Amino acid sequence: MELSTKTENPILIVSANDDRIDAAVAIEFKDAMRTETLDETKIVVLDLSAVNFIDQAAWVPLSPQ
């Protein structure tokens, strides 16, 4: 799961660069999101414009804990 980031203070924009986020990559997606959002950024925008398919398993990492 490839993610890229761009900061436009105070916003962190995280872009998913794969066309699918499914059960096969859900854990990798979760880990990548955690890595990218470890700092004190309060506002995170997730850009899914390149994604054509999102499996239910991919939503779990995005759910509030």
Residue frames as qw, qx, qy, qz and C-alpha x, y, z in Angstrom:
[[0.000, 0.891, 0.454, 0.000, 0.00, 0.00, 0.00],
 [0.462, 0.138, 0.024, 0.876, 1.63, 3.18, -1.17],
 [0.121, -0.906, -0.383, 0.133, 0.72, 6.45, 0.50],
 [0.435, 0.309, -0.030, 0.845, 2.11, 9.90, -0.13],
 [0.268, -0.759, -0.460, 0.374, 1.76, 12.97, 2.02],
 [0.257, 0.497, 0.096, 0.823, 1.71, 16.71, 1.61],
 [0.290, -0.558, -0.530, 0.569, 1.42, 19.29, 4.38],
 [0.032, 0.578, 0.222, 0.784, -0.50, 22.51, 4.01],
 [0.203, -0.078, -0.659, 0.720, -0.32, 23.78, 7.58],
 [0.391, -0.413, 0.755, -0.327, -2.11, 22.77, 9.69],
 [0.893, 0.199, 0.132, -0.381, -3.49, 20.10, 7.34],
 [0.281, -0.356, 0.854, 0.253, -1.80, 16.80, 6.50],
 [0.770, 0.370, -0.120, -0.506, -3.04, 15.40, 3.18],
 [0.443, -0.259, 0.853, 0.097, -2.52, 11.65, 2.87],
 [0.651, 0.416, -0.288, -0.565, -3.06, 10.25, -0.63],
 [0.770, -0.049, 0.637, -0.004, -3.64, 6.58, -1.35],
 [0.201, 0.601, -0.530, -0.563, -1.82, 5.80, -4.59],
 [0.159, 0.016, 0.971, 0.176, -3.28, 2.34, -5.27],
 [0.407, -0.111, -0.425, -0.801, -6.48, 1.74, -7.20],
 [0.732, -0.358, -0.520, -0.257, -7.82, -0.83, -4.69],
 [0.143, -0.400, 0.684, -0.593, -7.96, -1.01, -0.92],
 [0.815, -0.162, -0.398, -0.389, -9.26, -4.44, -0.06],
 [0.851, -0.504, 0.097, -0.107, -8.88, -7.13, 2.60],
 [0.893, 0.185, -0.087, 0.402, -5.54, -8.20, 1.11],
 [0.428, 0.389, -0.189, 0.794, -3.97, -4.82, 1.95],
 [0.412, -0.803, -0.268, -0.336, -6.16, -3.63, 4.85],
 [0.736, -0.582, -0.080, 0.335, -3.54, -4.26, 7.55],
 [0.585, 0.082, 0.160, 0.791, -0.82, -2.70, 5.42],
 [0.000, -0.690, -0.293, -0.662, -3.11, 0.30, 4.84],
 [0.576, -0.786, -0.215, -0.061, -3.77, 0.62, 8.59],
 [0.742, -0.375, 0.023, 0.555, -0.04, 0.46, 9.39],
 [0.424, 0.319, 0.238, 0.813, 0.83, 2.97, 6.67],
 [0.193, -0.796, -0.283, -0.499, -1.85, 5.39, 7.91],
 [0.674, -0.705, -0.134, 0.175, -0.57, 5.12, 11.48],
 [0.683, -0.112, 0.116, 0.712, 2.99, 5.77, 10.33],
 [0.242, 0.483, 0.290, 0.790, 1.96, 8.83, 8.31],
 [0.322, -0.747, -0.216, -0.541, -0.17, 10.31, 11.10],
 [0.707, -0.286, -0.481, 0.432, 2.11, 9.76, 14.12],
 [0.263, 0.162, -0.199, 0.930, 2.96, 13.42, 14.59],
 [0.022, 0.405, 0.579, -0.707, 0.80, 15.99, 16.33],
 [0.145, -0.101, -0.478, -0.860, -1.19, 16.88, 13.23],
 [0.347, 0.243, 0.618, -0.662, -4.77, 17.60, 14.23],
 [0.660, 0.528, 0.105, -0.524, -6.33, 17.72, 10.77],
 [0.327, -0.195, 0.841, 0.383, -5.86, 14.83, 8.34],
 [0.668, 0.469, -0.039, -0.577, -7.43, 14.74, 4.89],
 [0.570, -0.089, 0.791, 0.202, -7.44, 11.34, 3.20],
 [0.430, 0.531, -0.333, -0.649, -7.33, 11.68, -0.58],
 [0.622, 0.058, 0.781, -0.001, -8.87, 8.58, -2.18],
 [0.503, 0.657, -0.090, -0.554, -9.18, 10.05, -5.68],
 [0.274, 0.476, -0.784, -0.288, -6.95, 7.33, -7.19],
 [0.254, -0.018, 0.937, -0.237, -8.90, 4.52, -5.51],
 [0.464, -0.017, -0.539, -0.703, -11.57, 2.74, -7.56],
 [0.755, -0.306, -0.541, -0.207, -12.56, 0.08, -5.01],
 [0.127, -0.457, 0.627, -0.618, -12.68, 0.04, -1.21],
 [0.566, -0.208, -0.797, -0.032, -13.46, -3.17, 0.64],
 [0.582, -0.737, -0.194, -0.285, -15.30, -3.05, 3.98],
 [0.833, -0.309, -0.168, 0.427, -12.08, -4.21, 5.66],
 [0.448, 0.341, -0.016, 0.826, -10.40, -0.98, 4.58],
 [0.265, -0.744, -0.153, -0.595, -12.84, 1.15, 6.60],
 [0.777, -0.518, -0.311, 0.177, -11.80, -0.41, 9.93],
 [0.600, -0.077, -0.143, 0.784, -8.48, 1.53, 10.10],
 [0.047, 0.408, 0.159, 0.898, -10.39, 4.75, 9.45],
 [0.519, -0.661, -0.483, -0.246, -12.90, 4.24, 12.25],
 [0.185, -0.733, 0.362, -0.545, -12.46, 6.26, 15.43],
 [0.564, 0.038, -0.776, 0.279, -10.83, 4.23, 18.17]]
